Amino acid sequence: MAKLPNLVWLRSFEAAARHMSFTAAAAELGVTQTALSLHVRSLEAALGCKLFTRAARHLTLTDLGQAYAFSVRRALGDIGLSTASLFGPSSAQVLTVRVPISTAALWLAHRLPKFTAAHPDISLKLVSNIWASSADQDDVDVDVRLGHGEWAQLASRKISQERVVPIASSSAASRNLPVTEWAHGPVVQILGYQDLWHQYLNSHDTAANNTPPYTVDTTIAAIDIVAAGGGCAMILERFAHTAIQTGKPISILGAPMAINQSHYLVGRETSGMNDTARQLFEAWLEAEFRAD
């Protein structure tokens, strides 16, 4: 077997990468900030590369550090689950996961059976919210949010890169109309994302001159209105693909456009007995976003 780095160093690195803070990681592990920093520096010396970029009051992962954190998190989670399964309580762990409602319904729910098949000892309790800003500090183990990664006093880690696409009902899209044609038809606007429609049209040198007949607060409702022939909408590309794969009569009208919003894992306090399950789920979730 290849020689492994010191496991204490790896544990300190994983906690620091998750919290993006040596101080918070040290508090979780019950060591001093100085000791934890020494663990990380020792790991970097053993590997021969930097894992973090350090600045005043700011910590970020290097590209190698981000890739390594993903692998280490998954490996530690596997070790923890195996230990709990063989030597710990036999009862299933219940992991509470909070996800934006559209992400839960239009993307995550269709993938959860894969996680359960791989980890039958972990039960999932899925709770949702529409607006990330309205999420309080409920007792959740995993907190996934869609936004810009700026939540006061909460560490966050980006796990996706999002793009949007315009959609219409399959019958309307089959006419292969250019942007200049469908841009002036009825639009289903989604609260909080109204500017994306104008950004997309501007990128195609087209201006909208219509008044949206529908404004909704979830992508779920927007897709249903579009599927019924109610007009066009601008939604996350991953939501559009999942909706099409599950039989919604919608089609993508044009090329995707990158946006400055992403899905983030928002830092929570350690949850004790569910730490192992949380690490496993977060690693699995990151892998699903990467693969999609």
N, C-alpha and C positions, 0 to 999 in steps of 0.2 A: 504493500500500500504506500502511495506517495506520502511524504511527510506533510502533515497538516500544520497550519499556523496554530499558535496558542489559542485554545478555545475561549479563555477569559478575554483575550484581545478581540476575538471575533464577536463575542457577546457585547462588549463595550462598543465596538464599531457599529453593530446592528442597531443598538439603542440610540447612538448618536445620530446615525443616518435617518432613523425614524422620527426623532424629535427635532433634528437639525439644531441641536443645542447640546453642548457637553454638560452644561449645568443640569438640564432636565433629565438627561440620560443618567447622570451620576445619581440624582435623587431617586430615580426608578430602581437602579441596581444597588443602592445603599452603599455607594463608595464616594470618596471625595472627588471633586471636579478635577483636581490635580492628578489623582490616580487614573481616572478615566482618560484624561488627555494623554497621559503617559502610555496607557494601553494602546491607544490609537496610533500614537507616534511609533511605538515599537512594532505594531503591525505594518505600518507604512515602511519602516526600515527593513523589515523581514521580506516584504514584497518588492521593495526597490522602486516604489512609486508613490505619489501623493494620492490619497483618497478624498481629501477635503481641500477646498480652497478657503483659507482663513482670512477674514478681514475684521476690522473693528466692529464688534457687536453683530457680526454676520458670518454665517457658515453655509457653504454650499458644497455639494458633491461634485467631484470631477466626473468626466464621462466614465472612466474606469471605476471610480467609486460607486457611481449609480448602478452600473452593471453588476459589480461585486456585491453590493448591498442586497440586490434582488436575489442572487444565488444564496448568500449567507442566510437571509431571512427564511427562505424556503427550507434550507437544510436544517436550521435550528428548529423550525416548526415541525419538521418530520421527526427529529429526535425527540422533541417534547411530546408529540402525539404518541409515538411508539412507546415511550416511557410510561405515559399515562395509561395506555391501553394494556400494557403488560403488567404493570406494577401498581397502578392507581385504581380509583373507583371505576366500576364497570358501567355506571350509568352514563348516558349520553350528556355531553355538554350542550348548553343552549347559548348560541351566539346571537346577540342582537345587532342587526345591521341596519343602519339608516341610509337611505339612498333617495335622491330626487325622484318624485313620483313617475315622471316620464322615463327616466333611466331605468327604474325598476320594472315598469310595465312593458316598455318597448325594446329593452335590451337585456337586462340582467336576468329577468324571470325565465327567459328561454334557455339560459345557460346554467342555472342553479342545479338542475339534476346531475350535471357532470361533476360538480363539486361534491354533492351528496353521495354519488356512486364511488368516488375516490375516498371520501371520509365519512363513512356511515355513522361514526360515533359522535358526529357534530350535528346538532339540530340548529336550524336557522330560523330566527324570528325577524322577519323583514318589516320595517316601518318606513314610512315615506313622508316627505314634506314637499311643498311646491316651491317655496322660496328659501334659499339657503340662509338668508339674513334672519329668517324667522325661527330657525332651529335653535332651541334652547339647550341647556346642558343636561338633558335627560340621561339616564343610565344606559348608554349604548356602548357597545364594544368596538364597532367599526362605524365610522362616520364618513360617508362619501358625499362630496358636494361638487356642484358645477359652477364655475365662476372664474375669477381672476387670481385666486389664491391669496386674497387679502382679507383675512378674518382676524379681527383684533385679538391679540393675546393668545392666538391659537396657531401652533405650527402646522404647516401643510406641506404635502408632497405631491407633485403632479404625476399622474399616472396615465394620462391620455393626451392626445393632440387632436382637437376637433376641427371638422370642416362642415360646412352647410351646403345643401343642394336645394334647388327649387323642385317641387313636385306638383303633379296634377293628376287627375283621374286617368286611368289607363286609356279610356276612350278618347279623351282630349289630347293626351300626349302622343297617341298614335298618328296624329296629323303632322308630327315633326315640324311644328311651327318655330320660326326663329324667335330670338329673345324679343325683338321689337314688336312681335305680334302678341305673345302671351303676357308680356309685361304690363299691358294696359287692361287686362281682364280683371275679374274679381279676385281679391286677395284675402286670405285668411291670416290675420296678424296674430302673433303670440305675444302676450304681455312680457315685457322685458327684452324682447328681441326684435322690436319694430325696425330698428336701424339696420338690421342685417339685409332686409329687402332692398333698401336704398343703396347700401354698400355693394350688393351684388349687381344691381342694375348699373350703377356708376362704373363698375369695373368692366362693363360691356358697352360703355358709352351710351347708355339708355337712361332716360328719366321716367319715373312713375308719375302718372297724372290722374290716378284713380283714388277713390275713397274706399277703404276696406269695408265690405258689408258685414264682416265678422271679426270680432276680437275675442280671443279665448285665453285662458290662463294655463293651459297644458298643451303639449304637442299631441297628446292622445286625442283630444277633441279636434285639433287642427287636421289630423290625418283622417278622422272619420268624416269631417265636412268635405275635405278634398275628395275622398273616395266616393262620396255621394254626388260629386259633380259641382260642388260649391265654389270652385275656383282653384287658385294656386296657393302654395305656402312655402316658406323657407324653413327647413328643419335640419337637424344634425344628420349627416350622411349615414352614420351607423344606425340611426333610428329608421331611416328610409329603407336601407337594405333589409333590416330585420322585418319591417312591416311587409315588404314585398315577398320575402321568403315565407312568411306565415300566411300569405294569401290575400293581403289587402289589395284591392284593385287600384293601385296607384303606380305611377312611373316617374322616374327622374327626368327632368326636362333639360338639364344642362350640366356643365362641368362643375366640380366642387370648388368651394372657396374657403381658404383657411381663415379661422377666426381667432381672436385672442382670448378665448375661454376654453377651459379644460376641466376634466374631472380631477379632483384632488382627494387624497386621504387626509383628513383633518386630524391632527394630533389629539389624542385623548389621554387621560391619566391611565396608568396601568390598572388592569381589571382583575388582577389576582389569578384565580383559578382558570380564567378564560384566556390568559395570555398566549398559551400555545395555540389554541384554536384561532385566535385573532391573527397571529402571525401567519398561520397556514392560509387563512382566508384572504388576507391582504396580498400574500405572494401569488395565490391563485388568481385573484382579481387583476393584479398587474399583468400577469401572463395573458389573461383573456383580452385585456385592452390592447396589448401588443400584437396579439394574433389576429385581431379583428380588422 
